[in-house]
Amino acid sequence: MLKNLFRIFIGLTLFSCGKEAVPKPKGDLRLEYPNPKYLRFNSPCNYSFDYSDFSRVENAKENCWYYINYPKMKAKVFITYFPIKNDFQLHVREVEKMVYEHTIKASSIDTKSFQYPEKKVYGNFYELKGQTASNIQFFVTDSTRHFVTGNLYFNSRPRPDSLAPAVDYVKKDLLHLIDSFEWKK
C-alpha cells in the first residue's frame, strides 16, 4: 500500500512538471473615438465657434468663460475671454508664460501661428509634448478688442503614451474650433 502511494506521488510529480508559470504582460487599452460632428456654439459674448458633439460646452467661473468638457475622456478645455484695453502685449505674455512654465516637464513645445485676416482671427497654437499638465494651449485674438485663450487639461496623471489618442482627437477638434472661430460684429 505504501509502495502504491509512493508510485502515485512520484507519477504526479513527474506529470506536473512543465513550463514555469509566467504572468501575462499588461495589455494596452485601445481607445477609439467617434468621428466628430460639429455643432455651432453661439456665445452671448463676442465670439462663436464649432465644437465636437462628443463634447459639451458648459459655463465656467467668469462671464464669457467656458469649459468644453469631454466626459468620456476626463478632459476639459478651459476657454477664457478678455477684452483688450491697451494691454494686448500683456495678454500675449501671460499666455506665453503659461506655456513656457511647462518647459520643465515638456520634451518639446511646437508653436504654430495662424491668421485669417478676412475674419480678423489671429493667434498661436501650442502643442506641449511629454509629461505636462496641459497638452495643448492656444490664443485667438483680433489684436484690437478681443482675446480668447484655451487650455486642455486631463483629470489624470500626465502619461503621454496613454493620453496620445485622446490628445490627438481633441487637437483635431481644437484646430477645427480655430478654423471656425468668428468674432461677432
MOQUIGI-V190814 format. One record per residue. N is the residue number from 1. SS is DSSP state (H for helix, E for strand, L for the rest). PHI is phi in whole degrees, 0 to 359 (* if undefined). PSI is psi in radians with two decimals (* if undefined). Layout:
n:N ss:SS phi:PHI psi:PSI
n:N ss:SS phi:PHI psi:PSI
This chain:
n:1 ss:L phi:* psi:-0.78
n:2 ss:H phi:295 psi:-0.62
n:3 ss:H phi:295 psi:-0.73
n:4 ss:H phi:296 psi:-0.75
n:5 ss:H phi:297 psi:-0.71
n:6 ss:H phi:296 psi:-0.73
n:7 ss:H phi:295 psi:-0.71
n:8 ss:H phi:296 psi:-0.76
n:9 ss:H phi:298 psi:-0.82
n:10 ss:H phi:296 psi:-0.72
n:11 ss:H phi:297 psi:-0.79
n:12 ss:H phi:295 psi:-0.65
n:13 ss:H phi:295 psi:-0.72
n:14 ss:H phi:291 psi:-0.70
n:15 ss:H phi:285 psi:-0.42
n:16 ss:H phi:277 psi:-0.18
n:17 ss:L phi:288 psi:2.45
n:18 ss:L phi:185 psi:-2.65
n:19 ss:L phi:292 psi:2.56
n:20 ss:L phi:286 psi:2.44
n:21 ss:L phi:293 psi:2.32
n:22 ss:L phi:236 psi:2.31
n:23 ss:L phi:292 psi:2.59
n:24 ss:L phi:291 psi:2.49
n:25 ss:L phi:289 psi:2.68
n:26 ss:L phi:294 psi:2.35
n:27 ss:L phi:262 psi:2.54
n:28 ss:L phi:270 psi:2.44
n:29 ss:L phi:283 psi:2.27
n:30 ss:L phi:269 psi:2.05
n:31 ss:L phi:261 psi:2.17
n:32 ss:L phi:234 psi:2.43
n:33 ss:L phi:239 psi:2.69
n:34 ss:L phi:289 psi:2.73
n:35 ss:L phi:295 psi:2.29
n:36 ss:L phi:285 psi:2.55
n:37 ss:L phi:245 psi:2.31
n:38 ss:E phi:262 psi:2.42
n:39 ss:E phi:246 psi:2.65
n:40 ss:E phi:271 psi:2.25
n:41 ss:E phi:255 psi:1.92
n:42 ss:E phi:260 psi:1.64
n:43 ss:L phi:292 psi:2.56
n:44 ss:L phi:290 psi:-0.08
n:45 ss:L phi:272 psi:-2.77
n:46 ss:L phi:269 psi:0.33
n:47 ss:E phi:210 psi:2.84
n:48 ss:E phi:213 psi:2.78
n:49 ss:E phi:196 psi:2.95
n:50 ss:E phi:263 psi:2.53
n:51 ss:E phi:222 psi:2.77
n:52 ss:E phi:287 psi:2.53
n:53 ss:L phi:287 psi:-0.12
n:54 ss:L phi:280 psi:-0.15
n:55 ss:L phi:238 psi:3.09
n:56 ss:E phi:217 psi:2.56
n:57 ss:E phi:265 psi:2.28
n:58 ss:E phi:231 psi:2.66
n:59 ss:E phi:292 psi:2.54
n:60 ss:L phi:249 psi:-2.82
n:61 ss:L phi:293 psi:-0.66
n:62 ss:L phi:251 psi:2.85
n:63 ss:L phi:295 psi:2.34
n:64 ss:L phi:71 psi:0.24
n:65 ss:L phi:254 psi:2.52
n:66 ss:E phi:218 psi:2.78
n:67 ss:E phi:249 psi:2.30
n:68 ss:E phi:260 psi:1.86
n:69 ss:E phi:263 psi:2.27
n:70 ss:E phi:248 psi:1.44
n:71 ss:L phi:299 psi:-0.61
n:72 ss:L phi:286 psi:-0.33
n:73 ss:L phi:260 psi:-0.14
n:74 ss:L phi:56 psi:0.83
n:75 ss:E phi:230 psi:2.63
n:76 ss:E phi:220 psi:2.47
n:77 ss:E phi:253 psi:2.11
n:78 ss:E phi:270 psi:2.07
n:79 ss:E phi:253 psi:2.18
n:80 ss:E phi:236 psi:2.61
n:81 ss:E phi:234 psi:2.38
n:82 ss:E phi:225 psi:2.28
n:83 ss:E phi:286 psi:2.50
n:84 ss:L phi:272 psi:2.18
n:85 ss:L phi:231 psi:1.25
n:86 ss:L phi:56 psi:0.52
n:87 ss:L phi:227 psi:0.57
n:88 ss:H phi:303 psi:-0.88
n:89 ss:H phi:299 psi:-0.59
n:90 ss:H phi:297 psi:-0.74
n:91 ss:H phi:295 psi:-0.74
n:92 ss:H phi:296 psi:-0.78
n:93 ss:H phi:298 psi:-0.65
n:94 ss:H phi:295 psi:-0.73
n:95 ss:H phi:296 psi:-0.82
n:96 ss:H phi:297 psi:-0.63
n:97 ss:H phi:298 psi:-0.78
n:98 ss:H phi:298 psi:-0.71
n:99 ss:H phi:293 psi:-0.88
n:100 ss:H phi:280 psi:-0.09
n:101 ss:H phi:294 psi:-0.34
n:102 ss:H phi:273 psi:0.04
n:103 ss:H phi:297 psi:-0.39
n:104 ss:H phi:297 psi:-0.73
n:105 ss:L phi:260 psi:-0.37
n:106 ss:E phi:285 psi:2.39
n:107 ss:E phi:277 psi:-0.46
n:108 ss:E phi:197 psi:2.75
n:109 ss:E phi:230 psi:2.00
n:110 ss:E phi:263 psi:2.20
n:111 ss:E phi:247 psi:2.27
n:112 ss:E phi:233 psi:2.21
n:113 ss:E phi:269 psi:2.61
n:114 ss:E phi:221 psi:2.68
n:115 ss:E phi:206 psi:2.33
n:116 ss:E phi:233 psi:1.43
n:117 ss:L phi:301 psi:-0.56
n:118 ss:L phi:296 psi:-0.46
n:119 ss:L phi:254 psi:-0.01
n:120 ss:L phi:56 psi:0.79
n:121 ss:E phi:243 psi:2.08
n:122 ss:E phi:224 psi:2.78
n:123 ss:E phi:164 psi:-2.95
n:124 ss:E phi:229 psi:2.59
n:125 ss:E phi:237 psi:2.12
n:126 ss:E phi:248 psi:2.19
n:127 ss:E phi:248 psi:2.05
n:128 ss:E phi:259 psi:2.16
n:129 ss:E phi:252 psi:2.61
n:130 ss:E phi:109 psi:-2.83
n:131 ss:L phi:270 psi:1.11
n:132 ss:L phi:260 psi:2.70
n:133 ss:L phi:290 psi:-0.60
n:134 ss:E phi:240 psi:2.24
n:135 ss:E phi:268 psi:-0.49
n:136 ss:E phi:220 psi:2.38
n:137 ss:E phi:221 psi:2.65
n:138 ss:E phi:203 psi:2.86
n:139 ss:E phi:222 psi:2.61
n:140 ss:E phi:231 psi:2.37
n:141 ss:E phi:211 psi:2.82
n:142 ss:L phi:259 psi:-0.02
n:143 ss:L phi:72 psi:0.04
n:144 ss:L phi:232 psi:-0.64
n:145 ss:L phi:231 psi:-0.47
n:146 ss:E phi:230 psi:2.56
n:147 ss:E phi:214 psi:2.11
n:148 ss:E phi:238 psi:2.36
n:149 ss:E phi:242 psi:2.75
n:150 ss:E phi:219 psi:2.40
n:151 ss:E phi:223 psi:2.24
n:152 ss:E phi:265 psi:2.25
n:153 ss:E phi:226 psi:2.50
n:154 ss:E phi:252 psi:2.51
n:155 ss:L phi:273 psi:1.05
n:156 ss:L phi:198 psi:3.00
n:157 ss:L phi:292 psi:2.53
n:158 ss:L phi:286 psi:1.72
n:159 ss:L phi:242 psi:1.73
n:160 ss:H phi:305 psi:-0.71
n:161 ss:H phi:293 psi:-0.72
n:162 ss:H phi:288 psi:-0.64
n:163 ss:H phi:274 psi:-0.19
n:164 ss:H phi:308 psi:-0.82
n:165 ss:H phi:297 psi:-0.69
n:166 ss:H phi:291 psi:-0.73
n:167 ss:H phi:298 psi:-0.76
n:168 ss:H phi:298 psi:-0.71
n:169 ss:H phi:296 psi:-0.86
n:170 ss:H phi:292 psi:-0.61
n:171 ss:H phi:302 psi:-0.80
n:172 ss:H phi:299 psi:-0.72
n:173 ss:H phi:297 psi:-0.74
n:174 ss:H phi:289 psi:-0.61
n:175 ss:H phi:295 psi:-0.66
n:176 ss:H phi:293 psi:-0.71
n:177 ss:H phi:304 psi:-0.82
n:178 ss:H phi:294 psi:-0.75
n:179 ss:H phi:299 psi:-0.58
n:180 ss:H phi:264 psi:-0.02
n:181 ss:L phi:294 psi:2.37
n:182 ss:E phi:218 psi:2.55
n:183 ss:E phi:269 psi:2.53
n:184 ss:L phi:275 psi:2.54
n:185 ss:L phi:283 psi:*
